[in-house]
């Protein structure tokens, strides 16, 4: 890792920078030296250095000025002359990681540099894990490479660019709110509010106020003015989850808003214009609700200019290894240890009937990780959740499979499925071709 850490040494004394450069080079660091502080400032602005080491007293531009130029993610070590403790302390206040007084031993100096390098490496690991948590895929935390999910991704891409109302249908736990957020974040409204409410979780007598707002004194308990979610989401996106559960009498009022994009708070005679992109979702058979006169057909047509159907996890089992891999990385970061999973346990998860879909899978994985004696998740952690015959059918290979091994097998399978077309494979994997070539080389995957 040291060869990947770039260090810039700045001092107007040539002998000093040469000695430091040679010492750090022997330790494996990538080192650049500069004796002109003006040129050093240009280097800091043009190139990326992980660690910047600078003398305090120099002509033209001093070390304190260079410290103010450093990028936020770079570490700065100040070299100060004998008796300049006050200056050293001031440099720490201004953002220096550490300082060292002249004259110093190279052993002492290298210890400080190694500590800085350790912090850089740790920050990079944390950022990598954060990238996993936040998702490196095109659509936030939505993960999948199955044909059905790739079709969903394409539909999200298209619908994000047009200002139409969207209805997302799918079983509980399939990720409907994630899709809504993905549409919002890939649209021209991404810098405006994303407001979400669950229509089934709010009592009927409060839902109307929640949707449209109210003025002070509109009803008992209305002690102050409150904006409704349509006003709160002005300019952005409003997500109405479980819209099929909305009371029938409120559906007519919602329909009027969608026809004119005007709201009138309870107790007020003032009409307010709103600019909102409506995304609705339901886990119910909404067409059956229409037949049973529980949902208005005219409202259905208003909210479903475009419909997105999310497949249940049982219909996209090829995505389970990818989902497990991703969530175990999250758990590794959250719980502070790297989790692996045995191959028979992974087979068990792929064969299990998931009533709660992705949400259930994540919940069971977290419970298993917490209850596991070691960092290897085995079938034993799932015995209370699955049937005995499922366990027996899965126990054919008790060897532990690391996340790296899972990734290697997955990449190899995708390459075979695409007949080694790197462009198609990288698209399915959700990575660029440069990263794919790197993974092929790293895992020594045969491509012929």
C-alpha positions in Angstrom: 0.0 0.0 0.0 2.9 2.4 0.7 3.7 2.7 -3.0 0.2 4.0 -3.6 0.7 6.8 -1.0 2.2 9.9 -2.7 4.3 12.3 -0.6 5.4 15.8 -1.4 8.5 17.2 0.5 9.0 21.0 0.4 12.1 22.7 1.8 14.4 25.4 0.4 17.4 23.3 1.6 18.3 20.8 -1.1 20.3 18.5 1.1 17.3 18.2 3.5 14.8 17.2 0.8 17.2 14.7 -0.8 17.9 12.9 2.5 14.2 12.7 3.3 13.3 11.5 -0.2 15.9 8.8 -0.2 14.8 7.5 3.2 11.1 7.5 2.4 11.8 5.9 -1.0 13.6 3.0 0.7 10.5 2.5 2.8 8.4 2.1 -0.3 6.7 5.5 -0.6 6.2 7.4 -3.8 8.1 10.7 -3.1 8.3 14.1 -4.9 10.7 16.8 -3.6 10.5 20.5 -4.3 12.9 23.3 -3.2 10.9 26.2 -4.6 7.9 27.0 -2.5 6.1 28.8 -5.5 6.5 25.7 -7.6 5.4 23.6 -4.7 2.1 25.6 -4.5 1.5 24.9 -8.2 2.1 21.2 -7.5 -0.4 21.1 -4.7 -3.0 22.8 -6.9 -2.4 20.5 -9.9 -1.6 17.1 -8.5 -2.9 14.9 -5.7 -0.6 14.1 -2.8 -1.7 12.1 0.2 0.9 13.6 2.5 2.5 17.0 2.3 5.7 17.7 4.4 6.9 21.3 4.4 9.4 23.4 6.2 7.8 26.4 8.0 10.3 29.2 7.2 10.9 29.6 3.4 11.1 32.6 1.1 8.2 33.8 -1.1 5.6 31.3 0.3 6.0 29.9 3.8 4.8 26.6 5.3 1.7 28.2 6.9 0.6 29.5 3.5 1.1 26.1 1.9 -0.9 24.5 4.8 -3.9 26.6 3.9 -3.7 25.4 0.2 -3.8 21.7 1.1 -6.8 19.6 -0.1 -9.2 18.5 2.7 -8.2 14.8 2.4 -4.4 15.4 2.4 -2.3 15.1 5.6 0.1 17.9 6.3 3.3 17.6 8.5 5.1 20.8 9.4 8.9 21.0 9.9 9.8 23.8 12.3 13.1 25.3 13.5 14.4 24.8 17.0 12.5 26.8 19.6 9.5 27.4 17.3 7.0 25.6 19.5 4.4 28.5 19.2 4.5 28.2 15.4 4.2 24.4 15.6 1.1 24.7 17.8 -0.4 27.3 15.5 0.1 25.0 12.5 -1.8 22.2 14.4 -4.7 24.7 15.0 -4.7 25.5 11.3 -5.1 21.8 10.3 -1.6 20.2 10.3 -1.6 16.5 11.3 1.7 16.7 13.1 4.9 18.7 13.4 8.6 17.9 14.0 11.3 20.2 15.2 14.8 20.6 13.7 17.1 19.0 14.2 15.4 15.5 14.2 16.4 11.9 13.8 15.2 10.1 10.7 13.8 7.4 12.9 11.6 9.9 14.7 10.6 11.4 11.4 9.7 8.1 9.8 7.5 7.2 12.7 5.4 10.3 12.1 5.2 9.7 8.4 4.1 6.0 9.0 1.4 7.2 11.4 0.1 9.6 8.7 0.2 6.8 6.1 -1.8 4.6 8.5 -4.5 7.3 8.8 -4.6 7.7 5.0 -5.0 3.9 4.5 -7.7 3.7 7.1 -9.6 6.7 5.5 -9.4 4.9 2.2 -10.9 1.7 3.6 -13.7 3.7 5.4 -14.5 5.5 2.1 -14.6 2.2 0.2 -17.0 0.7 2.8 -19.1 3.9 2.7 -19.2 3.5 -1.1 -20.5 0.0 -0.6 -23.1 1.2 1.9 -24.2 4.1 -0.3 -24.1 1.9 -3.4 -21.9 2.1 -6.4 -24.6 1.1 -8.7 -26.5 3.5 -11.0 -29.6 3.6 -8.8 -28.6 4.1 -5.2 -28.9 1.0 -3.1 -30.9 -1.0 -5.7 -28.9 -4.1 -6.5 -29.5 -6.7 -9.2 -28.1 -8.2 -12.3 -31.0 -10.5 -13.2 -32.9 -9.8 -16.4 -36.0 -8.5 -14.6 -34.0 -6.1 -12.5 -32.0 -4.8 -15.5 -35.4 -4.1 -17.2 -36.4 -2.1 -14.0 -33.2 -0.2 -14.2 -33.8 0.8 -17.8 -37.3 1.9 -17.0 -36.0 4.0 -14.1 -33.5 5.7 -16.4 -36.2 6.6 -18.9 -38.9 7.7 -16.5 -36.4 9.9 -14.4 -36.0 12.2 -17.4 -39.8 12.9 -17.9 -42.1 14.7 -15.5 -44.9 12.1 -15.2 -46.6 10.4 -12.2 -45.3 6.9 -11.5 -46.9 4.0 -9.7 -44.6 1.3 -8.2 -46.1 -2.1 -7.5 -44.5 -4.9 -5.7 -44.6 -7.1 -2.6 -43.6 -5.8 0.8 -39.8 -5.6 1.1 -39.0 -5.4 -2.6 -37.5 -1.9 -2.4 -40.3 0.4 -3.7 -39.1 3.5 -1.8 -35.5 2.9 -3.1 -36.9 3.0 -6.6 -38.8 6.2 -5.8 -35.6 7.8 -4.5 -33.6 6.6 -7.5 -36.1 8.3 -9.8 -35.9 11.5 -7.8 -32.1 11.4 -7.6 -31.7 10.9 -11.3 -34.2 13.6 -12.3 -34.0 17.4 -12.7 -35.6 17.6 -9.2 -32.8 15.9 -7.4 -31.7 19.1 -5.6 -35.3 19.7 -4.3 -37.1 18.0 -1.5 -38.0 14.3 -1.5 -40.9 13.8 0.9 -42.3 10.4 1.8 -45.3 9.3 3.8 -47.1 6.0 4.4 -50.8 6.4 3.8 -51.6 3.2 5.8 -49.6 4.4 8.9 -51.5 7.6 9.5 -55.0 7.6 11.0 -57.8 8.7 8.6 -58.7 11.8 10.6 -55.1 13.1 10.4 -54.2 12.0 6.9 -56.1 14.8 5.2 -54.2 17.4 7.3 -50.9 15.6 6.6 -51.5 15.8 2.9 -53.0 19.2 2.5 -51.9 21.1 5.6 -54.1 23.2 8.0 -54.3 26.6 9.5 -54.4 27.5 13.2 -57.9 26.6 14.7 -58.9 24.4 11.7 -59.9 21.7 14.1 -59.5 20.8 17.8 -55.8 20.5 18.5 -54.7 22.6 15.5 -52.7 25.1 17.5 -50.5 26.4 14.7 -50.2 26.5 10.9 -48.8 23.4 9.3 -47.8 22.8 5.7 -49.0 19.6 4.0 -46.7 17.3 2.2 -47.6 18.7 -1.2 -46.4 22.1 -0.1 -43.3 20.6 1.6 -42.4 18.8 -1.6 -42.9 21.8 -3.8 -40.3 21.7 -6.7 -39.4 18.1 -5.8 -40.9 14.7 -5.4 -43.7 13.4 -3.2 -43.8 9.6 -2.5 -47.1 8.2 -1.3 -46.5 4.7 0.0 -49.4 2.2 0.3 -51.7 4.6 -1.6 -54.3 1.8 -2.1 -54.9 2.1 1.7 -56.0 5.7 1.4 -59.6 6.2 2.5 -62.1 6.4 -0.4 -63.3 9.9 0.5 -59.8 11.3 0.5 -59.1 9.8 -3.0 -61.5 12.3 -4.5 -59.7 15.3 -2.9 -56.4 13.9 -4.1 -57.7 13.6 -7.6 -58.7 17.3 -7.6 -55.2 18.3 -6.6 -53.7 16.1 -9.4 -56.0 17.7 -12.0 -55.0 21.3 -11.1 -52.0 21.0 -8.9 -53.6 23.3 -6.3 -54.0 22.7 -2.6 -56.2 24.3 0.0 -55.2 23.8 3.6 -57.9 22.7 6.0 -59.6 25.8 7.5 -58.3 28.1 4.8 -59.9 29.8 1.8 -56.6 30.4 0.1 -55.6 28.1 -2.8 -51.9 27.5 -3.3 -50.2 26.3 -6.5 -47.8 23.4 -6.2 -45.2 21.9 -8.5 -44.7 18.2 -7.5 -43.7 15.0 -9.1 -45.9 12.3 -7.6 -44.7 8.7 -7.1 -47.1 6.3 -5.5 -46.6 2.7 -4.4 -48.6 -0.3 -3.2 -48.2 -3.9 -2.3 -51.9 -4.6 -3.0 -53.6 -5.8 -6.1 -54.8 -2.3 -7.0 -56.9 -3.5 -9.9 -58.8 -5.8 -7.6 -59.3 -2.8 -5.2 -60.9 -1.0 -8.2 -63.2 -3.9 -8.9 -64.3 -3.9 -5.3 -64.9 -0.2 -5.4 -62.2 0.5 -2.8 -60.0 2.6 -5.2 -61.2 5.1 -7.8 -60.4 4.1 -11.3 -60.0 7.8 -12.4 -57.4 8.3 -9.6 -55.6 5.1 -10.7 -55.2 6.5 -14.2 -53.8 9.8 -12.8 -51.2 8.2 -10.6 -50.0 5.5 -13.0 -48.9 7.4 -16.2 -46.0 5.0 -15.9 -46.1 1.7 -13.9 -43.1 -0.1 -12.5 -43.5 -3.7 -11.3 -40.8 -4.9 -8.9 -40.2 -8.6 -9.0 -40.3 -10.6 -5.8 -37.0 -12.0 -4.6 -38.2 -15.5 -5.4 -38.3 -14.5 -9.1 -34.7 -13.1 -9.1 -32.7 -15.7 -7.2 -29.6 -15.0 -9.3 -29.4 -11.7 -7.4 -29.2 -13.3 -4.0 -25.4 -13.9 -4.0 -24.9 -10.3 -5.0 -27.3 -9.0 -2.3 -25.6 -11.2 0.3 -22.2 -10.1 -0.7 -23.2 -6.4 -0.5 -25.0 -6.7 2.8 -22.2 -8.6 4.4 -19.9 -5.8 3.5 -22.2 -3.4 5.2 -22.4 -5.6 8.3 -18.6 -6.0 8.3 -18.3 -2.2 8.5 -21.2 -1.9 11.1 -20.0 -4.6 13.4 -16.3 -4.2 13.0 -15.3 -7.6 11.6 -15.1 -9.1 8.2 -17.8 -11.7 7.6 -17.6 -14.7 5.3 -20.4 -17.2 4.5 -20.2 -20.9 3.8 -21.2 -22.1 0.3 -23.9 -24.4 1.7 -25.4 -21.4 3.6 -25.4 -19.4 0.5 -27.2 -22.3 -1.3 -29.7 -22.4 1.5 -30.5 -18.7 1.1 -30.9 -19.1 -2.6 -33.4 -21.9 -2.2 -35.4 -20.4 0.6 -38.9 -19.0 0.0 -38.6 -15.3 0.8 -42.0 -14.0 1.9 -40.5 -10.7 3.0 -38.2 -10.4 0.0 -35.0 -8.3 0.3 -36.0 -6.8 3.6 -36.4 -10.3 5.2 -33.0 -11.4 3.7 -31.2 -8.4 5.2 -32.9 -8.9 8.6 -32.0 -12.6 8.8 -28.4 -11.9 7.7 -28.0 -9.3 10.4 -29.4 -11.6 13.1 -27.1 -14.4 11.8 -24.0 -12.1 11.9 -24.8 -11.0 15.5 -25.4 -14.6 16.7 -22.4 -16.1 14.9 -19.6 -17.2 17.2 -16.9 -16.3 14.7 -16.9 -14.2 11.5 -18.1 -17.2 9.4 -21.8 -17.4 8.9 -23.0 -21.0 8.8 -26.3 -22.8 8.4 -26.5 -23.1 12.2 -27.4 -19.4 12.4 -30.6 -20.0 10.3 -32.0 -23.2 11.9 -34.7 -21.3 13.7 -35.9 -19.5 10.5 -35.9 -22.2 7.8 -37.3 -25.7 7.4 -35.2 -28.8 8.2 -35.6 -30.2 4.7 -34.2 -26.9 3.2 -31.1 -27.3 5.4 -30.6 -30.9 4.4 -30.8 -30.0 0.7 -28.2 -27.3 1.1 -25.6 -29.2 3.1 -23.4 -30.5 0.3 -20.3 -28.4 0.7 -19.4 -27.2 4.2 -16.3 -25.2 3.1 -16.3 -21.5 3.9 -16.5 -19.2 0.9 -15.0 -15.7 1.3 -16.6 -12.7 -0.2 -13.7 -12.4 -2.6 -14.3 -16.0 -3.7 -18.0 -15.3 -4.2 -17.0 -12.2 -6.3 -14.6 -14.2 -8.4 -17.1 -16.9 -9.2 -19.8 -14.4 -9.9 -17.6 -12.4 -12.3 -16.5 -15.7 -14.0 -20.1 -16.7 -14.5 -21.1 -13.4 -16.0 -18.2 -13.6 -18.4 -19.3 -17.0 -19.5 -22.9 -15.9 -19.8 -21.9 -13.0 -22.0 -19.5 -15.1 -24.1 -16.6 -13.0 -22.7 -18.0 -9.8 -24.0 -16.3 -7.4 -21.6 -18.6 -4.5 -22.4 -21.8 -6.5 -21.7 -20.2 -8.1 -18.6 -19.2 -4.8 -17.1 -22.7 -3.5 -17.6 -24.3 -6.5 -15.8 -21.7 -6.3 -13.0 -22.3 -2.6 -12.5 -18.6 -1.7 -12.9 -16.6 0.0 -15.7 -14.4 -2.1 -18.0 -11.2 -0.8 -16.4 -12.3 -2.2 -13.1 -13.4 -5.5 -14.8 -9.9 -6.0 -16.3 -8.4 -5.3 -13.0 -10.6 -7.9 -11.3 -9.9 -10.5 -14.0 -6.2 -10.0 -13.4 -6.5 -9.9 -9.6 -8.5 -13.2 -9.5 -6.6 -14.8 -12.4 -9.8 -15.5 -14.3 -9.4 -17.4 -17.6 -11.1 -15.4 -20.3 -10.8 -18.0 -23.1 
